[in-house]
Amino acid sequence: MKRETLLKRPNSMWRYRELLPVKNDCDIVTLGEGMTPLLRVPNAAKRKGLGSLWVKNEAQNPTQSFKARGMSAAVSMAKQFGIGALTVPTAGNAGAALAAYAARAGIKAYIFMPRDSARANVIESEQLGACVTLVTGLITDCAAEIKRQRISNDWFDLSTLNEPYRIEGKKTMGFELAEQLNWILPSSIVYPTGGGSGLIGMWKAFRELQAIGLIGPKMPKMFSVQAEGCAPIVREFNVSVKSADSQAGYNNRASGLRVPVPLGSPIILDILKKSGGGAVAVTEEEILSAIAEFGAAEGIFLAPEGGAAYAALTSLLKAKAISTDESIVFFNTGAGIKYLEWFE
Amino acid sequence: MKRETLLKRPNSMWRYRELLPVKNDCDIVTLGEGMTPLLRVPNAAKRKGLGSLWVKNEAQNPTQSFKARGMSAAVSMAKQFGIGALTVPTAGNAGAALAAYAARAGIKAYIFMPRDSARANVIESEQLGACVTLVTGLITDCAAEIKRQRISNDWFDLSTLNEPYRIEGKKTMGFELAEQLNWILPSSIVYPTGGGSGLIGMWKAFRELQAIGLIGPKMPKMFSVQAEGCAPIVREFNVSVKSADSQAGYNNRASGLRVPVPLGSPIILDILKKSGGGAVAVTEEEILSAIAEFGAAEGIFLAPEGGAAYAALTSLLKAKAISTDESIVFFNTGAGIKYLEWFE
């Protein structure tokens, strides 16, 4: 895999074939995921007083979120291993992505979502042939229900960081960032963090690109953005600031950020510290006004998670964690169109 | 523009720069539209008894539909001409696309939609900063309202085929089809037809590629698919079959197919005849079961328009208009996720 050879590769995350799992090409389950646009957003940059701002728009993936990458890799491996049924507890986007790739692979999908999940992901999963169970409670209750039902069912559980392949898919966001920026990483990456596997995956990707000599040694500052009401990474990063008790709970509507005890939290904290980055929480009001501001400025309807990342730029700048003259990429991990409940 | 030079071009419809309008690159308004996946769908092919079936999935465009292509081209030209305000009457997707590109260009957008339009497009257009007016009635009533308000407002009207550039954007679907199939066009193209500018644009694209020697002289059979309740092309194509009176009306829920008097209808009919193709109408029940069947088979949540195209394969095969051994591409012009009302 060289810079030039990549030019002739397929227009999807599978262009980085050598650095991805799956033994035989015929087991790759693809719907054209990855190679999402990385766009300069000068109007939004001006509003924030920044010089060079980019958005990586993951909404243009199959099932409209970055979860497609992880599920493409994980379901491909499930196909390789001959697994017949997959399950996942999910707040939404991971369920729709699993439904899509499982259907494409001819594998049964059992998806457990909280009853108050966004309707878009429930309907999409059902239309993609998955068996969807709505559970009264939180995502942890969904996980408990899976545990109960797995006893009598031969299901493989694709929960975040419970298996090694979803993160292999997600790391392709890092490969693409490097390739799309002509192999010079940005100065800062601002990433909305729920389970955090996207951030962990990207960090792994940069290390791999360094190991094969495709990029230099300089790593970007990594910033995690969470929503007030459920910001465990922010709380642990700023151990001195034990302020908002509510941050220990589940109390926010940005479903992709509603992970009170991220399994990968020690790894995430290590990356944030090593990179010279940090963690910041934003309010729901900040998210909503960020979505409207960015939409009118740049024509992209951010998901609440992407809105959180954009909103966080203001406090990061104020805290001097980022400066006006550096190149900054923030991630829109999903599509606003899937969260109509926020706007009705 | 040669086959090899294209390899190094941007991963969007603007890779076909020489065959697109816009004088200076700095006027191009882009959000990463085009280069959508063209996927082999063997599970669905098997269900239909077909040998080689492909879907071109336009849902992965900005604002989740092929309308992004036309608006990227038209808004770029509006920027070049220094136009300050744009307007369009729309059943939905064209409005969201205009809102996105106008925002990106810093141009005001005035969008007129029927009051019963899908909520997704209304909310998306609003979040992208457009001024949305809901009109009691049909898209023709929206057009009439624009005519009234334009007298006292300096708006440029981007109605279908009212200006030449949207179709220039849409023709890139034809360029991509050729490039993605290694410069050999399929035997048949099955396309959901409302205004028909996508079909007209593709035909133009094939002629252009022939003129510069990138493809051979063989053209595909072109098929228009419409929904019963509003199928003027089908009615005119089969002049002998003056059966369903309701086909003269607006009576179908597939909003992208609700165009009772397509401006381009003589051109469309000419293309269908010249190519050896045809026109066919499907029912709402057929659309709904096509969406569920294709979703479970291939993991893509078709829009009703895409569902109509997939559903039509059955009657086309029965009528021997297509055969089991030819290569067939059908278009999914939008995203199922924008039509939640169909499934609630």
Interface residues (C-beta under 8 A of the other chain):
Chain A: L7 K8 N11 S12 T30 L31 G32 M35 T36 P37 L39 N43 N57 Q60 N61 P62 T63 Q64 A99 A100 Y101 A102 A103 R104 G106 R119 A120 I123 E124 E126 Q127 L128 G129 I291 A292 G295 A296 A297 E298 G299 I300 F301 A335 G336 I337 K338 L340 F343 E344
Chain B: L7 K8 N11 S12 T30 L31 G32 M35 T36 P37 L39 N43 N57 Q60 N61 P62 T63 Q64 A99 A100 Y101 A102 A103 R104 G106 R119 A120 I123 E124 E126 Q127 L128 G129 I291 A292 G295 A296 A297 E298 G299 I300 F301 A335 G336 I337 K338 L340 F343 E344
